[in-house]
Amino acid sequence: MSLNDIRTMLEASGLPVTYRSWPIKEAPPLPFICYLVSYSSNFMADGQVYYPIDHIQVELYTRHKDLDAEAAVEAALALPWQKTEEYIDTEECYQILYEIEV
């Protein structure tokens, strides 16, 4: 699955989506989604990468706890995911982090 496929999947949530971050002063109002490849965990065989595996972070940002936005992201993700949540004091928003591997 390519990064374009991930983007298309996330756009099905109906929320604004970008890779890594929005340009300065161009972020849409919350909620929105950022996604990025945080690292790879490749399958190795015979001293080479036999099968590449990317670890993707899907970050949902919301002003308040937004169960509808979370449900939209979770419905759009067609892959197994793990979820964590954090409140970012300096930004006064929640970050819901979904981790997937492709």
C-alpha positions as CSV (number, residue, x, y, z in Angstrom):
1,M,0.0,0.0,0.0
2,S,1.4,3.4,-1.0
3,L,1.3,6.7,0.8
4,N,-1.2,7.9,-1.8
5,D,-3.4,4.9,-0.9
6,I,-3.2,5.9,2.8
7,R,-4.1,9.5,1.9
8,T,-7.1,8.4,-0.1
9,M,-8.2,6.1,2.7
10,L,-7.9,9.0,5.2
11,E,-9.7,11.4,3.0
12,A,-12.8,9.1,3.2
13,S,-13.1,10.3,6.8
14,G,-14.3,13.7,5.4
15,L,-11.6,15.5,7.5
16,P,-8.8,17.6,6.0
17,V,-5.6,15.5,5.5
18,T,-2.0,16.4,5.0
19,Y,1.4,14.6,5.1
20,R,3.4,15.5,8.2
21,S,2.2,19.1,8.8
22,W,0.4,22.0,7.3
23,P,2.4,25.0,6.0
24,I,2.7,27.8,8.6
25,K,-0.6,29.7,9.0
26,E,-2.4,27.4,6.5
27,A,-3.8,24.8,8.8
28,P,-7.5,24.4,8.6
29,P,-9.7,24.6,11.7
30,L,-9.7,21.6,14.0
31,P,-10.3,18.7,13.6
32,F,-7.8,17.6,11.0
33,I,-5.5,14.7,10.2
34,C,-1.7,14.5,9.7
35,Y,0.0,11.3,8.7
36,L,3.7,10.4,8.3
37,V,6.1,7.5,8.0
38,S,7.8,7.4,11.4
39,Y,10.2,4.5,10.8
40,S,10.5,1.2,8.9
41,S,10.6,-2.3,10.3
42,N,11.6,-4.3,7.3
43,F,11.7,-8.0,6.9
44,M,15.2,-9.1,6.1
45,A,16.5,-12.2,4.3
46,D,19.9,-13.1,2.9
47,G,21.4,-9.8,4.0
48,Q,18.8,-7.6,2.1
49,V,15.4,-6.1,2.6
50,Y,13.1,-8.9,1.5
51,Y,9.9,-7.0,2.2
52,P,9.7,-3.3,3.2
53,I,7.3,-2.5,6.1
54,D,6.6,1.2,7.0
55,H,5.3,2.2,10.3
56,I,2.7,5.0,9.7
57,Q,1.4,7.4,12.3
58,V,-2.0,8.9,11.7
59,E,-2.5,11.9,13.9
60,L,-6.0,13.3,14.5
61,Y,-6.1,16.7,16.1
62,T,-9.2,18.0,17.8
63,R,-10.0,21.0,20.1
64,H,-12.1,18.8,22.4
65,K,-12.6,15.1,22.8
66,D,-14.4,14.4,19.5
67,L,-15.8,10.9,19.4
68,D,-17.4,11.6,16.0
69,A,-14.1,12.5,14.4
70,E,-12.4,9.5,16.0
71,A,-15.2,7.2,14.6
72,A,-14.7,8.8,11.1
73,V,-11.0,8.1,11.2
74,E,-11.5,4.5,12.5
75,A,-14.1,3.8,9.9
76,A,-11.8,5.1,7.1
77,L,-8.8,3.0,8.3
78,A,-9.0,-0.3,6.4
79,L,-6.0,-1.7,8.3
80,P,-5.4,-2.9,11.9
81,W,-4.4,0.0,14.1
82,Q,-3.3,0.8,17.7
83,K,-4.5,4.0,19.3
84,T,-3.2,6.4,22.0
85,E,-4.3,9.8,23.1
86,E,-2.6,12.8,24.5
87,Y,-3.6,16.4,25.3
88,I,-1.1,19.0,24.1
89,D,-1.1,21.9,26.6
90,T,0.8,24.3,24.4
91,E,-1.6,23.8,21.5
92,E,-4.7,23.4,23.6
93,C,-5.8,20.4,21.6
94,Y,-6.0,16.6,21.7
95,Q,-3.8,14.3,19.6
96,I,-5.3,10.9,18.9
97,L,-2.5,8.8,17.4
98,Y,-3.3,5.7,15.3
99,E,-0.3,3.5,14.4
100,I,-0.5,1.2,11.4
101,E,2.1,-0.9,9.4
102,V,2.1,-1.2,5.6
